Amino acid sequence: MKILFADLDGTLLNDESKVSEYSRDVLTRMTDAGHKLVLASGRPLGSILEIKALAGLDMSGIYITANNGSLIYDCDSGVTIYKDPVPLSLVSPLWDMAHEMGVHIQTYTDDHIVTRVHDAEIDKYTVKIHIPVLYVDDPMTVLREAPSKMLAISLDDAERLEAFRRRVIDEYGDVLDALYSNAWYLEIYSRSAGKGRALEWLCDHLGVPIGDSFAAGDAMNDMSMIEAAGHGIAMLNADDAVRRCADLVTKYTNDEDGLAKLIEEEILGA
């Protein structure tokens, strides 16, 4: 049995944020053959479940690693089986730091995005992430438990976002990591979490040797799982650093079913 950890945006999803019929057919044949599928994304759980439903990925045995691996969800049982959140004590300091530096920041309850004001950043984010938004001055008024991640966004000032990233690492780098999932989105999550750690944990939980794991992605926050997998896959459209850390690079982009074509060769054709 093989196990595939597939990033969504820029990897399994095409440029319309959909799973093509061809890719769905390949994934169905892969799971019918007894292999495991894990949807591994920086997106929150609710958004990944929406994509799964819209794509018709209704085969049994699917797992989800959400929020950059901070949460692992068993789709068959409907239960979260692993969680490594941002410490609740750090939410307000990060929130205030972002406000001081003029950077949009948000976090999450189980079913809402939580941010301070309605701005261009939240408008862009909710084009793809269809989760209701709570606007609050103090996130602690709505958080009942530690969140799986926080997300800083800047649509027009990459230098300011990078300055914020450096400050987060300087002040909290012993417990937090901060990596880009694209040019505008800075993912902030527990240093002991991450997509690579989630891959290792789930392989151990399922009794699958790391050597039988495949992980595919395109962005900086995918690198830990690409490096941790027995077979690390970078998309042709991936960042240069991501391609350099991978064992395999797809021959086609995410918009050309590059991952599905590689699955046929490397997993179904093996």
C-alpha positions as CSV (number, residue, x, y, z in Angstrom):
1,M,0.0,0.0,0.0
2,K,1.2,3.5,-0.9
3,I,0.0,6.8,0.6
4,L,-0.2,10.0,-1.3
5,F,-0.2,13.4,0.5
6,A,-1.5,15.9,-2.1
7,D,-1.4,19.7,-1.6
8,L,-4.4,21.4,-3.1
9,D,-3.8,24.9,-4.5
10,G,-1.3,24.8,-7.3
11,T,-1.0,21.0,-7.0
12,L,-4.2,18.9,-7.2
13,L,-6.5,21.8,-8.0
14,N,-6.3,23.4,-11.4
15,D,-6.2,27.2,-12.0
16,E,-10.0,27.3,-11.5
17,S,-9.5,25.7,-8.0
18,K,-11.2,22.5,-9.1
19,V,-10.3,18.8,-9.4
20,S,-10.6,17.8,-13.0
21,E,-12.5,14.8,-14.1
22,Y,-9.3,13.1,-15.2
23,S,-7.6,13.7,-11.8
24,R,-10.7,12.4,-10.0
25,D,-10.7,9.3,-12.1
26,V,-7.0,8.7,-11.4
27,L,-7.5,9.2,-7.6
28,T,-10.5,6.8,-7.7
29,R,-8.4,4.2,-9.4
30,M,-5.6,4.7,-6.9
31,T,-7.8,4.3,-3.9
32,D,-9.6,1.3,-5.5
33,A,-6.2,-0.3,-5.8
34,G,-5.8,-0.1,-2.0
35,H,-3.7,3.0,-1.8
36,K,-4.4,5.9,0.6
37,L,-5.1,9.5,-0.2
38,V,-4.4,12.5,2.1
39,L,-5.6,16.0,1.2
40,A,-2.8,18.1,2.7
41,S,-3.4,21.9,2.6
42,G,-2.8,25.1,4.4
43,R,-6.6,25.7,4.1
44,P,-8.8,25.3,7.2
45,L,-10.7,22.0,7.5
46,G,-14.1,23.3,6.4
47,S,-12.7,24.6,3.1
48,I,-11.0,21.3,2.4
49,L,-14.2,19.4,3.1
50,E,-16.0,21.7,0.7
51,I,-13.5,21.0,-2.0
52,K,-13.7,17.2,-1.3
53,A,-17.5,17.3,-1.7
54,L,-17.6,19.4,-4.8
55,A,-14.9,17.3,-6.5
56,G,-16.8,14.1,-5.7
57,L,-14.0,12.5,-3.8
58,D,-16.3,10.3,-1.9
59,M,-14.1,7.2,-1.7
60,S,-13.5,5.7,1.7
61,G,-10.2,5.9,3.5
62,I,-9.4,9.6,2.8
63,Y,-7.6,11.7,5.5
64,I,-7.1,15.4,5.6
65,T,-4.1,17.4,7.0
66,A,-5.4,20.9,7.4
67,N,-3.9,24.2,8.5
68,N,-0.4,23.2,7.3
69,G,-0.5,19.9,9.2
70,S,-1.7,21.3,12.5
71,L,-4.8,19.2,12.3
72,I,-5.4,15.7,11.0
73,Y,-9.0,14.5,10.2
74,D,-10.3,11.1,9.5
75,C,-13.0,11.5,6.8
76,D,-14.6,8.1,7.4
77,S,-15.2,8.7,11.1
78,G,-15.6,12.4,10.9
79,V,-13.2,12.8,13.8
80,T,-10.1,15.0,14.3
81,I,-7.3,12.6,15.3
82,Y,-4.4,15.0,15.8
83,K,-4.0,18.7,16.7
84,D,-1.0,20.8,17.4
85,P,-2.3,24.4,17.6
86,V,-0.8,27.9,18.1
87,P,-0.5,28.4,21.9
88,L,-3.6,30.4,23.0
89,S,-1.3,32.7,25.0
90,L,0.4,33.9,21.7
91,V,-2.7,34.8,19.8
92,S,-3.2,38.3,21.2
93,P,0.5,39.2,21.0
94,L,0.6,38.2,17.3
95,W,-2.7,40.0,16.6
96,D,-1.4,43.2,18.2
97,M,2.0,43.0,16.5
98,A,0.3,42.7,13.1
99,H,-2.0,45.7,13.9
100,E,1.1,47.7,15.0
101,M,2.9,46.9,11.7
102,G,-0.1,47.5,9.5
103,V,-0.5,43.8,8.4
104,H,-3.8,42.0,8.0
105,I,-4.0,39.0,10.3
106,Q,-6.7,36.4,10.9
107,T,-7.2,33.3,12.9
108,Y,-10.0,30.7,13.1
109,T,-12.7,29.1,15.3
110,D,-14.0,25.7,14.2
111,D,-16.4,27.4,11.8
112,H,-15.4,31.0,11.4
113,I,-12.6,33.2,10.2
114,V,-11.7,35.8,12.8
115,T,-10.2,39.1,11.9
116,R,-10.3,42.8,12.9
117,V,-11.7,44.7,9.9
118,H,-13.3,44.2,6.5
119,D,-10.5,44.9,4.0
120,A,-9.2,43.9,0.6
121,E,-7.2,41.0,2.1
122,I,-10.3,39.3,3.6
123,D,-12.2,39.9,0.3
124,K,-9.5,38.1,-1.7
125,Y,-9.2,35.3,0.8
126,T,-13.0,34.5,0.9
127,V,-13.2,34.3,-2.9
128,K,-11.8,30.7,-2.4
129,I,-12.4,30.1,1.3
130,H,-16.1,30.0,1.8
131,I,-16.3,30.4,5.6
132,P,-18.2,33.1,7.4
133,V,-16.1,35.9,9.0
134,L,-16.3,37.4,12.5
135,Y,-14.9,40.9,12.9
136,V,-13.7,41.6,16.4
137,D,-11.1,43.9,18.1
138,D,-10.1,41.2,20.5
139,P,-9.9,37.5,19.2
140,M,-10.0,36.2,22.8
141,T,-13.7,37.2,22.9
142,V,-14.6,34.5,20.4
143,L,-11.8,31.8,20.7
144,R,-12.8,29.0,22.9
145,E,-9.6,26.9,22.3
146,A,-6.2,27.4,20.7
147,P,-6.4,27.9,17.0
148,S,-4.7,25.6,14.5
149,K,-3.0,28.5,12.8
150,M,-3.0,32.2,12.1
151,L,-2.6,33.8,8.7
152,A,-1.1,37.2,7.8
153,I,-1.9,38.6,4.4
154,S,-0.5,41.6,2.4
155,L,-1.7,42.2,-1.2
156,D,0.5,45.2,-1.9
157,D,3.5,45.3,0.4
158,A,5.7,42.2,0.3
159,E,8.4,43.9,2.3
160,R,6.1,44.7,5.2
161,L,4.9,41.1,5.3
162,E,8.5,39.9,5.2
163,A,9.4,42.3,8.1
164,F,6.4,40.9,10.0
165,R,7.6,37.3,9.3
166,R,11.1,38.1,10.6
167,R,9.8,39.6,13.8
168,V,7.5,36.6,14.4
169,I,10.5,34.3,14.1
170,D,12.8,36.6,16.1
171,E,10.3,36.8,19.0
172,Y,8.5,33.4,18.9
173,G,10.6,31.2,16.6
174,D,11.2,28.7,19.4
175,V,7.5,27.7,19.3
176,L,6.2,29.0,16.0
177,D,7.0,28.7,12.3
178,A,6.1,31.2,9.7
179,L,6.2,30.2,6.0
180,Y,4.7,31.5,2.8
181,S,2.0,29.5,1.0
182,N,2.0,32.0,-1.8
183,A,3.4,35.5,-2.4
184,W,0.6,37.2,-0.3
185,Y,-0.1,34.6,2.5
186,L,2.1,34.0,5.5
187,E,1.1,30.9,7.4
188,I,1.9,30.9,11.2
189,Y,1.6,27.7,13.1
190,S,3.2,25.5,15.8
191,R,6.9,24.8,15.1
192,S,6.3,21.2,16.1
193,A,3.5,20.9,13.5
194,G,3.9,21.4,9.8
195,K,3.0,19.2,6.8
196,G,6.2,17.1,7.2
197,R,5.4,16.3,10.8
198,A,1.8,15.4,9.9
199,L,3.1,13.0,7.2
200,E,5.3,11.3,9.7
201,W,2.6,11.1,12.3
202,L,-0.1,9.7,10.0
203,C,2.2,7.2,8.4
204,D,3.1,5.9,11.8
205,H,-0.6,5.9,12.9
206,L,-1.6,3.9,9.8
207,G,1.5,1.6,9.8
208,V,2.7,2.7,6.4
209,P,6.5,2.8,6.0
210,I,7.8,6.3,5.1
211,G,9.4,4.7,2.1
212,D,5.9,4.0,0.7
213,S,4.8,7.7,1.1
214,F,4.5,10.2,-1.7
215,A,4.0,13.9,-1.1
216,A,3.3,16.6,-3.8
217,G,3.3,20.3,-3.6
218,D,4.3,23.6,-5.1
219,A,5.0,26.2,-2.3
220,M,7.4,26.8,0.6
221,N,4.9,25.4,3.2
222,D,5.0,22.1,1.2
223,M,8.7,21.6,1.5
224,S,8.7,19.8,4.9
225,M,6.4,17.1,3.6
226,I,8.2,16.8,0.3
227,E,11.5,16.3,2.2
228,A,9.9,13.9,4.8
229,A,8.2,11.6,2.2
230,G,9.9,8.6,0.7
231,H,9.1,10.1,-2.7
232,G,8.9,13.9,-2.7
233,I,7.2,15.5,-5.7
234,A,7.3,19.1,-6.9
235,M,4.9,20.4,-9.4
236,L,6.4,21.8,-12.7
237,N,4.8,25.1,-11.6
238,A,6.4,25.0,-8.2
239,D,8.8,27.6,-6.7
240,D,12.4,26.9,-7.6
241,A,13.3,26.0,-4.0
242,V,10.5,23.5,-3.9
243,R,11.7,21.8,-7.1
244,R,15.3,21.6,-5.8
245,C,14.2,19.8,-2.6
246,A,12.1,17.2,-4.5
247,D,13.0,13.7,-5.7
248,L,10.6,14.1,-8.7
249,V,9.2,17.0,-10.7
250,T,6.0,16.5,-12.7
251,K,6.2,16.9,-16.4
252,Y,3.1,19.0,-16.5
253,T,1.6,21.8,-14.4
254,N,-1.3,21.7,-12.0
255,D,-3.5,23.1,-14.8
256,E,-2.5,20.2,-17.0
257,D,-3.2,17.4,-14.5
258,G,0.5,17.0,-13.8
259,L,0.0,15.2,-10.5
260,A,-2.5,12.7,-11.8
261,K,-0.2,11.9,-14.7
262,L,2.6,11.2,-12.3
263,I,0.4,9.1,-10.1
264,E,-0.4,6.9,-13.1
265,E,3.3,6.4,-13.8
266,E,4.8,6.2,-10.2
267,I,1.9,4.6,-8.2
268,L,-0.5,2.9,-10.5
269,G,2.2,1.8,-13.0
270,A,4.6,0.6,-10.4
